[in-house]
């Protein structure tokens, strides 16, 4: 019986290996096919006798002709994506030539691509970093990865996400989540970039500090950077854009209340925003501050947390967490004001506008140079 079990395990393992191997080969072939289709479309548009009349009309006509031949996956939308894929990743030509230049069969003619050398090498020459080796891109990225990447216009930003896919084996869903949560911008803004990247790529091992971002980027509120507006106005703007605020908070947050009133000894206090984190099983209390963090803010939040721990926690909840969200903070003051508190209190900045593109380029360029593939 033991021998049968061992044989079963061996057959299962070899099946899985070759299944994965076959899927990888199919994916690579699909990537190269789609790139070549994009190449042919661009060549036709540039050299065809009806080049002045190309565009949506040509692609719709081409899609119809291919459909008549029984080919699937060649809608005019997909043809536009194939064309864009070729235009954004011309360096894949190098991989195709290297892989098929010694082919002995008739398909050899397909790979003779007269692509200008300047076009092949255009990708990152203007942003001061090396291009990702094309063989690594083909090996590690699926075509659906590429589709997400070509949506990113900035070469530096796109290269940053290429690096994250390769180093952390990101799925397409994880890549989308990284882009939507603005990992590129957040990494550039952080003084501890390595910690931001490590935190983001280990969600399955999420710990309490991992749910706290610094800074929180609230540019979607549409509020100018000024001191005249009130905390109530800031809170109302967040409520008006609650869905986007939840995305900015990150995975696992569920909204519970605003201006949550707590009362003891006939004294009333109000907590600006209350959330529940479904993964960490704890309440998260947020106190909004218009100006700079003050040590008294930590004491007030600790009061809220003590109350919640004694009166609001259910049997299976973990202790509540507090986030003081302010426009400015002094790290030394935060350290001494929150150190030794019995509850978890975090202080984070919020930004109502992103830094300039030049600032982000410098910060992220430095980050990429520190990582070797």
Residue frames as qw, qx, qy, qz and C-alpha x, y, z in Angstrom:
[[0.000, 0.885, 0.466, 0.000, 0.00, 0.00, 0.00],
 [0.322, -0.774, 0.111, 0.533, 2.89, 2.34, 0.82],
 [0.411, -0.107, 0.596, 0.681, 4.43, 1.67, -2.60],
 [0.191, 0.651, 0.651, 0.342, 1.15, 2.56, -4.31],
 [0.167, -0.928, -0.238, 0.231, 0.99, 5.81, -2.33],
 [0.400, -0.557, 0.349, 0.638, 4.57, 6.67, -3.31],
 [0.355, 0.205, 0.690, 0.597, 3.86, 5.90, -6.96],
 [0.064, 0.828, 0.548, 0.100, 0.72, 8.06, -6.83],
 [0.265, -0.862, -0.013, 0.433, 2.70, 10.96, -5.39],
 [0.422, -0.305, 0.521, 0.676, 5.43, 10.64, -8.03],
 [0.271, 0.456, 0.697, 0.483, 2.95, 10.59, -10.90],
 [0.060, -0.910, -0.402, 0.080, 1.07, 13.57, -9.46],
 [0.344, -0.740, 0.162, 0.554, 4.28, 15.58, -9.06],
 [0.371, -0.089, 0.616, 0.689, 5.49, 14.86, -12.59],
 [0.170, 0.679, 0.658, 0.279, 2.04, 15.73, -13.93],
 [0.152, -0.925, -0.223, 0.266, 2.07, 19.08, -12.12],
 [0.411, -0.512, 0.356, 0.665, 5.59, 19.85, -13.32],
 [0.288, 0.115, 0.679, 0.665, 4.83, 19.28, -16.98],
 [0.053, 0.798, 0.594, 0.083, 1.44, 20.96, -16.70],
 [0.219, -0.873, -0.032, 0.435, 3.15, 24.10, -15.38],
 [0.400, -0.309, 0.540, 0.673, 5.87, 23.74, -18.01],
 [0.264, 0.441, 0.723, 0.460, 3.30, 23.48, -20.81],
 [0.036, -0.901, -0.421, 0.102, 1.33, 26.46, -19.50],
 [0.314, -0.723, 0.183, 0.588, 4.50, 28.53, -19.40],
 [0.355, -0.048, 0.657, 0.663, 5.38, 27.61, -22.98],
 [0.151, 0.673, 0.673, 0.266, 1.86, 28.43, -24.14],
 [0.155, -0.911, -0.226, 0.309, 1.96, 31.76, -22.34],
 [0.351, -0.518, 0.383, 0.679, 5.34, 32.66, -23.86],
 [0.298, 0.230, 0.728, 0.573, 4.09, 31.72, -27.31],
 [0.040, 0.825, 0.562, 0.050, 0.96, 33.84, -26.81],
 [0.254, -0.816, 0.009, 0.519, 3.07, 36.81, -25.73],
 [0.320, -0.301, 0.562, 0.701, 5.31, 36.55, -28.80],
 [0.237, 0.475, 0.756, 0.383, 2.37, 36.01, -31.14],
 [0.026, -0.896, -0.422, 0.135, 0.56, 39.08, -29.86],
 [0.287, -0.695, 0.219, 0.622, 3.72, 41.18, -30.12],
 [0.320, -0.035, 0.692, 0.646, 4.22, 40.06, -33.72],
 [0.153, 0.703, 0.669, 0.185, 0.61, 40.87, -34.60],
 [0.141, -0.905, -0.150, 0.373, 1.20, 44.36, -33.22],
 [0.352, -0.447, 0.477, 0.670, 4.37, 44.64, -35.28],
 [0.300, 0.296, 0.753, 0.506, 2.60, 43.63, -38.49],
 [0.055, 0.855, 0.515, -0.034, -0.18, 46.16, -37.85],
 [0.217, -0.826, 0.089, 0.512, 2.29, 49.01, -37.30],
 [0.356, -0.217, 0.635, 0.651, 4.28, 48.05, -40.41],
 [0.241, 0.542, 0.735, 0.328, 1.09, 47.94, -42.47],
 [0.043, -0.914, -0.344, 0.209, -0.02, 51.33, -41.15],
 [0.275, -0.731, 0.264, 0.566, 3.34, 52.91, -41.91],
 [0.184, -0.300, 0.711, 0.608, 3.92, 51.38, -45.33],
 [0.379, 0.454, 0.806, 0.034, 0.48, 50.40, -46.62],
 [0.170, 0.291, 0.449, 0.828, -0.90, 52.24, -49.61],
 [0.310, -0.710, -0.442, -0.452, -3.98, 53.25, -47.62],
 [0.482, -0.140, -0.529, 0.684, -1.98, 54.52, -44.62],
 [0.095, -0.188, 0.066, -0.975, -3.88, 57.80, -44.65],
 [0.650, -0.266, -0.258, -0.663, -7.09, 55.90, -44.00],
 [0.536, -0.038, -0.813, 0.224, -5.90, 53.49, -41.32],
 [0.235, -0.275, 0.455, -0.814, -7.09, 53.43, -37.74],
 [0.534, 0.056, 0.655, -0.532, -10.33, 52.16, -36.31],
 [0.761, 0.434, -0.080, -0.476, -11.71, 51.41, -39.77],
 [0.492, 0.492, -0.717, -0.054, -8.70, 49.28, -40.71],
 [0.089, -0.239, 0.886, -0.388, -8.66, 47.38, -37.41],
 [0.658, 0.179, 0.448, -0.578, -12.38, 46.65, -37.57],
 [0.745, 0.483, -0.303, -0.346, -11.98, 45.40, -41.14],
 [0.314, 0.453, -0.825, 0.128, -8.98, 43.27, -40.15],
 [0.371, -0.123, 0.761, -0.517, -10.84, 41.85, -37.15],
 [0.777, 0.297, 0.184, -0.523, -13.71, 40.82, -39.40],
 [0.650, 0.516, -0.529, -0.174, -11.41, 39.13, -41.93],
 [0.103, 0.360, -0.879, 0.296, -9.64, 37.16, -39.19],
 [0.564, 0.029, 0.586, -0.581, -12.98, 36.14, -37.69],
 [0.794, 0.394, -0.153, -0.436, -14.01, 34.77, -41.09],
 [0.526, 0.440, -0.726, 0.055, -10.95, 32.52, -40.93],
 [0.818, -0.370, -0.435, -0.071, -12.19, 31.15, -37.61],
 [0.478, 0.182, -0.485, 0.710, -9.62, 32.95, -35.43],
 [0.453, -0.800, -0.386, -0.069, -10.65, 34.02, -31.94],
 [0.583, -0.586, -0.100, 0.554, -9.13, 36.72, -29.77],
 [0.385, 0.056, 0.310, 0.868, -8.68, 39.22, -32.60],
 [0.046, 0.869, 0.485, -0.081, -11.38, 41.79, -31.85],
 [0.339, 0.768, 0.002, 0.543, -10.56, 45.34, -32.88],
 [0.465, -0.845, 0.172, -0.199, -9.97, 46.12, -29.18],
 [0.867, -0.322, 0.283, 0.254, -7.44, 43.31, -28.87],
 [0.698, 0.477, 0.161, 0.510, -5.76, 44.40, -32.10],
 [0.004, -0.911, 0.098, -0.402, -5.30, 47.87, -30.61],
 [0.685, -0.671, 0.285, -0.023, -3.71, 46.28, -27.53],
 [0.892, 0.058, 0.243, 0.376, -1.37, 44.17, -29.68],
 [0.447, 0.732, 0.050, 0.511, -0.29, 47.28, -31.55],
 [0.279, -0.883, 0.200, -0.320, 0.32, 49.17, -28.32],
 [0.881, -0.391, 0.233, 0.128, 2.19, 46.18, -26.86],
 [0.785, 0.319, 0.141, 0.513, 4.63, 46.25, -29.78],
 [0.196, 0.828, -0.011, 0.525, 5.05, 50.03, -29.56],
 [0.473, -0.806, 0.225, -0.275, 5.78, 50.01, -25.83],
 [0.738, -0.435, 0.506, 0.101, 8.03, 46.92, -25.82],
 [0.658, 0.679, -0.285, -0.160, 10.03, 47.03, -29.07],
 [0.073, -0.636, 0.764, -0.079, 12.98, 45.33, -27.33],
 [0.819, -0.010, 0.528, -0.223, 11.15, 41.98, -27.48],
 [0.701, 0.657, -0.244, -0.130, 12.52, 41.85, -31.04],
 [0.061, 0.656, -0.740, 0.135, 15.88, 40.92, -29.51],
 [0.575, -0.165, 0.746, -0.293, 14.37, 37.86, -27.82],
 [0.828, 0.431, 0.229, -0.277, 12.59, 36.71, -30.97],
 [0.532, 0.722, -0.441, -0.043, 15.70, 36.97, -33.12],
 [0.118, -0.540, 0.805, -0.218, 17.87, 35.17, -30.55],
 [0.662, -0.025, 0.663, -0.348, 15.32, 32.39, -30.11],
 [0.783, 0.444, 0.410, -0.149, 14.44, 31.70, -33.74],
 [0.250, 0.805, -0.395, -0.364, 17.35, 32.88, -35.88],
 [0.059, -0.393, 0.901, 0.175, 18.72, 29.33, -36.21],
 [0.716, 0.231, 0.516, -0.409, 15.37, 27.78, -37.02],
 [0.222, -0.185, 0.818, 0.498, 15.51, 25.31, -39.92],
 [0.296, 0.507, 0.808, 0.046, 11.87, 25.38, -40.92],
 [0.209, 0.559, 0.455, 0.661, 9.79, 27.71, -43.05],
 [0.305, -0.880, -0.361, 0.053, 8.65, 29.77, -40.09],
 [0.594, -0.237, 0.025, 0.768, 12.12, 31.28, -40.21],
 [0.206, 0.462, 0.348, 0.789, 10.79, 33.98, -42.53],
 [0.335, -0.822, -0.430, -0.167, 8.48, 35.31, -39.85],
 [0.595, -0.672, -0.126, 0.422, 11.33, 36.46, -37.65],
 [0.504, 0.154, 0.199, 0.826, 13.12, 38.59, -40.22],
 [0.085, -0.887, -0.438, 0.115, 11.93, 41.88, -38.76],
 [0.474, 0.403, 0.039, 0.782, 13.42, 45.07, -40.24],
 [0.353, -0.881, -0.312, 0.040, 13.01, 47.14, -37.08],
 [0.279, 0.802, -0.239, 0.471, 15.15, 50.24, -36.73],
 [0.618, -0.021, -0.572, 0.539, 17.91, 49.92, -34.14],
 [0.033, -0.251, 0.273, -0.928, 16.99, 53.26, -32.57],
 [0.669, -0.309, -0.193, -0.647, 13.42, 51.98, -32.06],
 [0.804, -0.125, -0.573, 0.096, 14.64, 48.77, -30.43],
 [0.555, -0.084, -0.480, 0.674, 16.64, 50.61, -27.80],
 [0.077, -0.585, -0.110, -0.800, 14.41, 53.61, -27.16],
 [0.555, -0.575, -0.593, -0.097, 12.74, 52.38, -23.98],
 [0.569, -0.752, -0.232, 0.238, 14.71, 53.72, -21.02],
 [0.618, 0.234, -0.002, 0.751, 17.45, 55.82, -22.57],
 [0.005, -0.630, -0.076, -0.773, 15.74, 59.02, -21.46],
 [0.627, -0.694, -0.099, -0.339, 15.19, 58.18, -17.78],
 [0.014, -0.734, 0.600, -0.318, 18.68, 57.27, -16.63],
 [0.669, -0.293, 0.645, -0.227, 18.22, 53.58, -15.82],
 [0.003, 0.229, -0.906, -0.356, 18.95, 50.31, -17.51],
 [0.727, 0.001, -0.286, -0.624, 16.15, 48.48, -19.29],
 [0.757, -0.228, 0.561, -0.244, 15.05, 45.19, -17.75],
 [0.090, -0.293, 0.870, 0.386, 16.71, 42.31, -19.69],
 [0.624, 0.121, -0.287, -0.716, 14.17, 41.17, -22.26],
 [0.537, 0.039, -0.839, -0.072, 14.68, 37.46, -21.57],
 [0.070, -0.128, -0.763, 0.630, 13.72, 38.03, -17.93],
 [0.434, 0.169, 0.090, -0.881, 10.61, 39.96, -18.98],
 [0.656, 0.115, -0.555, -0.498, 9.47, 37.12, -21.24],
 [0.439, 0.019, -0.876, 0.199, 10.26, 34.47, -18.65],
 [0.106, -0.191, -0.699, 0.681, 8.57, 36.16, -15.69],
 [0.331, 0.303, 0.185, -0.874, 5.70, 38.18, -17.16],
 [0.407, 0.423, 0.805, 0.086, 2.54, 36.86, -18.75],
 [0.141, 0.410, 0.458, 0.776, 0.81, 38.71, -21.57],
 [0.319, -0.803, -0.467, -0.187, -1.83, 39.88, -19.08],
 [0.533, -0.567, -0.100, 0.620, 0.99, 41.41, -16.99],
 [0.340, 0.033, 0.342, 0.875, 2.09, 43.32, -20.08],
 [0.068, -0.660, -0.564, -0.492, -1.46, 44.55, -20.69],
 [0.428, -0.827, -0.311, 0.188, -1.51, 46.13, -17.23],
 [0.545, -0.416, 0.115, 0.719, 1.94, 47.62, -17.71],
 [0.300, 0.280, 0.444, 0.797, 1.24, 49.27, -21.07],
 [0.167, -0.847, -0.471, -0.181, -1.50, 51.27, -19.37],
 [0.484, -0.736, -0.042, 0.472, 1.29, 53.10, -17.50],
 [0.486, 0.860, 0.029, 0.152, 2.58, 56.00, -19.56],
 [0.139, -0.893, 0.423, -0.058, 5.68, 56.89, -17.51],
 [0.748, 0.366, -0.545, 0.096, 8.69, 54.67, -18.39],
 [0.076, 0.418, -0.711, 0.560, 10.20, 54.97, -14.90],
 [0.633, -0.147, 0.406, -0.643, 6.96, 53.98, -13.22],
 [0.913, 0.211, -0.197, -0.288, 6.48, 51.04, -15.58],
 [0.561, 0.424, -0.660, 0.266, 10.03, 49.81, -14.96],
 [0.259, -0.366, 0.628, -0.636, 9.42, 50.02, -11.22],
 [0.818, -0.014, 0.273, -0.506, 6.42, 47.68, -11.51],
 [0.806, 0.379, -0.453, -0.047, 8.35, 45.34, -13.82],
 [0.221, 0.449, -0.735, 0.457, 10.90, 45.05, -11.03],
 [0.519, -0.217, 0.528, -0.636, 8.23, 44.31, -8.44],
 [0.912, 0.167, -0.085, -0.365, 6.69, 41.55, -10.59],
 [0.706, 0.424, -0.550, 0.142, 10.06, 39.90, -11.15],
 [0.112, 0.411, -0.712, 0.559, 11.42, 40.16, -7.60],
 [0.401, -0.079, 0.626, -0.664, 8.18, 39.25, -5.82],
 [0.001, -0.135, -0.953, -0.272, 6.51, 36.95, -8.38],
 [0.350, 0.270, 0.341, -0.830, 3.37, 39.11, -8.41],
 [0.338, 0.450, 0.813, 0.148, 0.21, 37.74, -9.97],
 [0.078, 0.456, 0.399, 0.792, -1.80, 40.02, -12.25],
 [0.422, -0.771, -0.439, -0.187, -4.25, 40.63, -9.41],
 [0.612, -0.570, -0.143, 0.530, -1.42, 41.59, -7.05],
 [0.382, 0.090, 0.253, 0.885, 0.03, 43.89, -9.71],
 [0.131, -0.651, -0.451, -0.596, -3.33, 45.62, -10.13],
 [0.551, -0.758, -0.334, 0.102, -3.60, 46.03, -6.35],
 [0.594, -0.302, 0.010, 0.746, -0.07, 47.48, -6.24],
 [0.199, 0.308, 0.339, 0.866, -0.91, 50.00, -8.94],
 [0.309, -0.712, -0.469, -0.422, -4.29, 50.93, -7.43],
 [0.611, -0.718, -0.235, 0.238, -2.74, 51.44, -3.98],
 [0.231, 0.938, -0.176, 0.191, -0.09, 53.71, -5.55],
 [0.873, -0.353, 0.064, 0.330, 2.89, 51.65, -4.42],
 [0.612, 0.420, 0.079, 0.665, 5.14, 53.58, -6.82],
 [0.048, -0.779, 0.012, -0.625, 4.25, 56.96, -5.37],
 [0.714, -0.681, 0.006, -0.162, 4.19, 55.67, -1.78],
 [0.885, -0.102, -0.005, 0.455, 7.63, 54.13, -2.10],
 [0.428, 0.520, 0.004, 0.740, 9.01, 57.40, -3.38],
 [0.294, -0.776, -0.005, -0.558, 7.46, 59.33, -0.50],
 [0.850, -0.518, -0.094, 0.011, 8.67, 56.98, 2.23],
 [0.052, -0.830, 0.544, -0.108, 11.96, 57.46, 4.04],
 [0.453, -0.297, 0.840, -0.041, 12.14, 53.68, 4.54],
 [0.605, 0.360, -0.391, -0.593, 11.48, 52.39, 1.03],
 [0.302, 0.188, -0.934, -0.020, 12.60, 48.84, 1.72],
 [0.184, 0.159, 0.801, -0.546, 10.05, 48.53, 4.52],
 [0.552, 0.375, 0.075, -0.741, 7.26, 49.81, 2.27],
 [0.559, 0.347, -0.640, -0.397, 8.08, 47.26, -0.43],
 [0.174, 0.098, -0.957, 0.211, 8.46, 44.39, 2.04],
 [0.340, 0.214, 0.600, -0.691, 5.19, 45.25, 3.74],
 [0.591, 0.382, -0.115, -0.701, 3.30, 45.42, 0.47],
 [0.579, 0.332, -0.685, -0.291, 4.55, 42.10, -0.90],
 [0.237, 0.022, -0.931, 0.275, 3.78, 39.98, 2.17],
 [0.503, -0.282, -0.037, -0.816, 0.05, 40.54, 2.65],
 [0.800, -0.196, -0.540, -0.173, -0.50, 36.93, 3.64],
 [0.615, -0.177, -0.529, 0.557, 1.72, 37.58, 6.68],
 [0.071, -0.704, -0.095, -0.700, 0.00, 40.87, 7.53],
 [0.462, -0.320, -0.592, 0.578, 0.78, 42.15, 11.01],
 [0.115, -0.839, -0.432, 0.309, -0.58, 45.13, 12.94],
 [0.178, -0.640, 0.183, 0.725, 2.01, 47.71, 11.75],
 [0.298, 0.067, 0.730, 0.612, 1.47, 46.54, 8.16],
 [0.143, 0.724, 0.664, 0.118, -2.00, 48.10, 7.96],
 [0.134, -0.883, -0.129, 0.431, -0.67, 51.61, 8.67],
 [0.623, 0.532, 0.198, 0.538, 0.52, 53.69, 5.74],
 [0.273, -0.829, -0.034, 0.486, 2.66, 56.78, 5.96],
 [0.268, 0.160, 0.255, -0.915, 1.75, 59.00, 4.30],
 [0.406, 0.525, 0.743, -0.082, -1.87, 58.59, 3.28],
 [0.113, -0.049, 0.416, 0.901, -2.47, 60.22, -0.10],
 [0.215, 0.603, 0.682, -0.353, -5.83, 61.99, -0.16],
 [0.045, -0.217, 0.352, 0.909, -5.52, 63.93, -3.42],
 [0.081, -0.371, -0.822, -0.423, -8.87, 62.44, -4.55],
 [0.109, -0.641, -0.603, 0.463, -10.65, 64.68, -2.01],
 [0.287, 0.671, 0.354, 0.585, -10.06, 67.68, -4.25],
 [0.370, -0.904, -0.162, 0.141, -9.08, 69.92, -1.31],
 [0.427, 0.754, -0.262, 0.425, -6.35, 72.51, -1.72],
 [0.666, -0.159, -0.442, 0.580, -3.39, 72.57, 0.67],
 [0.048, -0.595, 0.076, -0.799, -4.42, 75.39, 3.01],
 [0.212, -0.050, -0.771, 0.599, -4.99, 75.97, 6.71],
 [0.335, -0.114, 0.073, -0.932, -8.38, 77.70, 6.54],
 [0.704, -0.186, -0.490, -0.479, -10.63, 74.64, 6.32],
 [0.556, -0.479, 0.468, -0.492, -11.74, 72.73, 9.41],
 [0.153, -0.195, 0.968, -0.050, -11.42, 69.13, 10.58],
 [0.564, 0.383, 0.592, -0.430, -15.16, 68.77, 10.04],
 [0.555, 0.680, -0.195, -0.437, -14.74, 69.76, 6.40],
 [0.145, 0.487, -0.851, -0.132, -11.92, 67.24, 6.01],
 [0.355, 0.043, 0.894, -0.269, -14.06, 64.53, 7.60],
 [0.614, 0.537, 0.328, -0.478, -17.02, 65.37, 5.35],
 [0.432, 0.654, -0.498, -0.371, -14.79, 65.23, 2.27],
 [0.050, -0.283, 0.958, -0.015, -13.62, 61.76, 3.32],
 [0.484, 0.286, 0.734, -0.380, -17.21, 60.59, 3.81],
 [0.566, 0.653, -0.003, -0.504, -18.12, 61.99, 0.39],
 [0.557, 0.565, -0.590, -0.147, -15.31, 59.92, -1.12],
 [0.714, -0.431, 0.490, -0.255, -15.59, 56.96, 1.24],
 [0.965, 0.234, 0.115, 0.030, -15.01, 54.29, -1.41],
 [0.572, 0.673, -0.296, 0.363, -11.73, 55.88, -2.52],
 [0.269, -0.714, 0.494, -0.417, -10.71, 56.44, 1.10],
 [0.903, -0.216, 0.335, -0.159, -11.27, 52.74, 1.85],
 [0.867, 0.437, -0.065, 0.229, -9.04, 51.86, -1.11],
 [0.230, 0.765, -0.398, 0.452, -6.38, 54.22, 0.22],
 [0.619, -0.573, 0.427, -0.326, -6.59, 52.67, 3.70],
 [0.127, 0.404, -0.900, -0.101, -5.85, 49.27, 2.16],
 [0.575, -0.092, -0.760, -0.289, -7.13, 45.73, 2.20],
 [0.416, -0.242, -0.822, 0.304, -9.44, 44.62, 5.00],
 [0.029, 0.108, 0.367, -0.923, -10.97, 47.89, 6.22],
 [0.137, -0.570, -0.755, -0.295, -14.74, 48.10, 6.76],
 [0.077, -0.363, 0.106, -0.922, -16.43, 51.39, 7.63],
 [0.283, -0.423, -0.821, 0.257, -18.46, 51.44, 10.87],
 [0.168, -0.867, -0.443, 0.153, -19.14, 54.98, 12.05],
 [0.325, 0.464, -0.066, 0.821, -18.31, 58.67, 11.96],
 [0.230, -0.486, 0.254, -0.804, -18.41, 60.92, 15.00],
 [0.669, -0.266, -0.694, 0.007, -18.85, 57.85, 17.22],
 [0.321, -0.695, 0.215, -0.607, -19.99, 59.12, 20.62],
 [0.641, -0.136, -0.691, 0.304, -18.62, 57.58, 23.78],
 [0.354, -0.710, 0.034, -0.608, -19.80, 58.67, 27.23],
 [0.671, -0.270, -0.599, 0.344, -18.60, 58.17, 30.76],
 [0.316, -0.429, -0.416, 0.737, -19.17, 60.24, 33.93],
 [0.223, 0.851, 0.413, -0.237, -21.63, 62.38, 31.95],
 [0.049, -0.699, 0.383, 0.602, -18.87, 63.52, 29.62],
 [0.810, 0.501, 0.297, -0.065, -19.20, 63.00, 25.90],
 [0.226, -0.557, 0.578, 0.552, -16.39, 62.43, 23.40],
 [0.785, 0.544, 0.134, -0.263, -16.57, 61.81, 19.66],
 [0.566, -0.268, 0.628, 0.463, -14.25, 59.66, 17.58],
 [0.278, 0.515, -0.316, -0.746, -13.96, 61.03, 14.05],
 [0.722, 0.294, -0.470, -0.413, -13.98, 57.74, 12.13],
 [0.608, -0.304, 0.706, -0.201, -14.31, 54.09, 13.18],
 [0.661, 0.370, -0.555, -0.344, -13.42, 51.09, 11.01],
 [0.838, -0.286, 0.450, -0.120, -13.16, 47.36, 11.57],
 [0.243, 0.583, -0.727, -0.271, -10.30, 45.36, 10.06],
 [0.928, 0.002, -0.007, -0.373, -11.69, 42.01, 9.00],
 [0.773, 0.340, -0.500, 0.191, -8.27, 40.32, 8.63],
 [0.275, 0.314, -0.633, 0.652, -6.70, 41.46, 11.90],
 [0.487, -0.549, -0.677, -0.061, -10.04, 41.27, 13.74],
 [0.350, -0.410, -0.382, 0.750, -9.82, 44.63, 15.45],
 [0.130, 0.932, 0.335, -0.040, -11.39, 48.07, 15.47],
 [0.521, 0.107, 0.079, 0.843, -9.39, 50.93, 13.99],
 [0.081, -0.889, -0.361, 0.270, -10.13, 54.42, 15.36],
 [0.503, 0.339, 0.177, 0.775, -9.04, 57.44, 13.32],
 [0.179, -0.826, -0.274, 0.459, -8.63, 60.93, 14.74],
 [0.512, 0.633, 0.241, 0.528, -8.27, 63.71, 12.14],
 [0.379, -0.700, -0.089, 0.598, -5.97, 66.66, 12.90],
 [0.451, 0.884, 0.119, 0.041, -5.69, 69.69, 10.67],
 [0.094, 0.907, -0.398, 0.103, -2.27, 70.78, 11.79],
 [0.381, 0.476, -0.758, 0.233, 0.84, 69.26, 13.32],
 [0.752, -0.312, -0.580, 0.039, 0.74, 66.35, 15.77],
 [0.206, -0.662, 0.397, -0.601, 0.78, 67.34, 19.44],
 [0.178, 0.157, -0.921, 0.311, 1.58, 65.07, 22.40],
 [0.446, 0.083, 0.514, -0.728, -1.93, 65.63, 23.79],
 [0.699, 0.247, -0.357, -0.569, -3.34, 63.92, 20.69],
 [0.460, 0.181, -0.867, 0.062, -1.73, 60.65, 21.78],
 [0.097, 0.024, 0.761, -0.641, -3.31, 60.87, 25.23],
 [0.589, 0.214, 0.117, -0.770, -6.74, 61.52, 23.75],
 [0.686, 0.250, -0.585, -0.355, -6.45, 58.55, 21.38],
 [0.260, 0.138, -0.903, 0.312, -5.29, 56.31, 24.24],
 [0.381, 0.092, 0.526, -0.755, -8.45, 57.29, 26.14],
 [0.711, 0.260, -0.205, -0.620, -10.60, 56.25, 23.16],
 [0.572, 0.268, -0.771, -0.081, -8.78, 52.94, 22.84],
 [0.001, -0.084, 0.845, -0.528, -9.10, 52.11, 26.53],
 [0.562, 0.171, 0.312, -0.746, -12.83, 52.76, 26.34],
 [0.726, 0.311, -0.410, -0.457, -13.23, 50.63, 23.21],
 [0.355, 0.264, -0.886, 0.141, -11.21, 47.80, 24.75],
 [0.122, 0.042, 0.803, -0.582, -13.47, 47.63, 27.80],
 [0.452, 0.375, 0.441, -0.679, -16.84, 48.42, 26.23],
 [0.623, 0.547, -0.165, -0.535, -16.86, 47.66, 22.50],
 [0.164, 0.418, -0.877, -0.172, -14.62, 44.61, 21.97],
 [0.902, -0.069, -0.125, -0.408, -16.38, 41.32, 21.33],
 [0.870, -0.380, 0.314, 0.005, -15.13, 37.95, 22.56],
 [0.860, 0.129, 0.306, 0.388, -12.97, 37.17, 19.53],
 [0.304, 0.930, -0.031, 0.205, -11.72, 40.69, 18.76],
 [0.675, 0.024, -0.213, 0.706, -8.12, 41.78, 19.10],
 [0.237, -0.651, -0.278, 0.666, -7.40, 45.05, 20.96],
 [0.388, 0.883, 0.264, 0.010, -8.32, 48.20, 19.01],
 [0.605, 0.014, 0.167, 0.779, -5.81, 50.30, 17.09],
 [0.051, 0.899, 0.237, -0.366, -5.61, 54.08, 16.85],
 [0.562, 0.284, 0.288, 0.722, -4.43, 56.20, 13.93],
 [0.059, -0.813, -0.165, 0.555, -3.87, 59.92, 14.35],
 [0.572, 0.480, 0.426, 0.511, -3.99, 61.44, 10.88],
 [0.178, -0.842, -0.080, 0.503, -2.27, 64.84, 10.74],
 [0.556, 0.829, -0.013, 0.060, -0.80, 67.16, 8.15],
 [0.343, 0.688, -0.532, 0.355, 2.62, 67.36, 9.83],
 [0.859, -0.508, -0.066, -0.010, 4.50, 65.44, 12.52],
 [0.046, 0.764, -0.615, 0.189, 7.80, 65.52, 14.35],
 [0.809, 0.064, -0.584, -0.036, 9.14, 61.98, 14.54],
 [0.299, 0.185, -0.694, 0.628, 10.93, 62.54, 17.84],
 [0.414, -0.139, 0.319, -0.841, 7.78, 63.93, 19.45],
 [0.831, -0.001, -0.320, -0.455, 5.76, 61.00, 18.11],
 [0.627, 0.168, -0.721, 0.242, 8.32, 58.56, 19.55],
 [0.117, 0.091, -0.667, 0.730, 8.16, 59.98, 23.07],
 [0.506, -0.062, 0.134, -0.849, 4.41, 60.69, 23.03],
 [0.862, 0.033, -0.264, -0.432, 3.37, 57.19, 21.95],
 [0.483, 0.301, -0.786, 0.241, 6.14, 55.12, 23.54],
 [0.065, 0.033, -0.823, 0.564, 5.00, 53.01, 26.47],
 [0.576, -0.039, 0.043, -0.816, 1.29, 53.48, 25.87],
 [0.513, -0.033, 0.828, -0.225, -0.74, 50.38, 26.76],
 [0.691, 0.557, 0.431, -0.165, -2.61, 50.56, 23.42],
 [0.572, 0.106, 0.472, 0.662, -1.35, 50.71, 19.83],
 [0.176, 0.897, 0.186, -0.360, -1.28, 54.31, 18.62],
 [0.615, 0.147, 0.398, 0.664, 0.11, 55.25, 15.22],
 [0.083, 0.804, 0.071, -0.584, 0.69, 58.72, 13.82],
 [0.568, 0.251, 0.569, 0.539, 0.59, 59.20, 10.04],
 [0.050, 0.410, -0.124, -0.902, 0.70, 62.18, 7.74],
 [0.554, 0.589, 0.588, 0.016, -1.82, 62.82, 5.02],
 [0.195, -0.239, 0.378, 0.873, -1.05, 64.55, 1.73],
 [0.472, 0.640, 0.420, -0.438, -3.76, 66.40, -0.18],
 [0.576, 0.764, -0.213, -0.197, -1.54, 66.73, -3.23],
 [0.943, 0.026, 0.080, 0.322, 1.15, 64.49, -4.68],
 [0.373, -0.648, 0.295, 0.595, 4.74, 65.72, -4.87],
 [0.422, 0.706, -0.302, -0.483, 6.06, 66.85, -8.24],
 [0.951, 0.304, -0.044, -0.030, 6.87, 64.34, -10.97],
 [0.444, 0.675, -0.495, 0.321, 10.56, 65.30, -10.78],
 [0.386, -0.533, 0.607, -0.446, 10.70, 64.52, -7.05],
 [0.912, -0.013, 0.317, -0.260, 9.09, 61.13, -7.63],
 [0.808, 0.533, -0.240, 0.071, 11.42, 60.33, -10.52],
 [0.169, 0.670, -0.619, 0.374, 14.50, 60.99, -8.41],
 [0.562, -0.376, 0.589, -0.443, 13.24, 59.00, -5.42],
 [0.935, 0.137, 0.252, -0.207, 12.08, 55.99, -7.43],
 [0.660, 0.640, -0.379, 0.108, 15.15, 56.02, -9.64],
 [0.074, -0.601, 0.701, -0.376, 17.29, 55.72, -6.50],
 [0.767, -0.152, 0.488, -0.389, 15.06, 52.86, -5.30],
 [0.917, 0.382, -0.025, -0.116, 15.39, 50.88, -8.53],
 [0.436, 0.689, -0.539, 0.213, 19.18, 51.27, -8.61],
 [0.354, -0.505, 0.680, -0.395, 19.36, 49.63, -5.17],
 [0.843, 0.047, 0.470, -0.259, 17.73, 46.44, -6.47],
 [0.119, 0.457, -0.780, -0.411, 19.58, 44.00, -8.64],
 [0.877, 0.126, -0.049, -0.461, 17.51, 41.49, -10.55]]
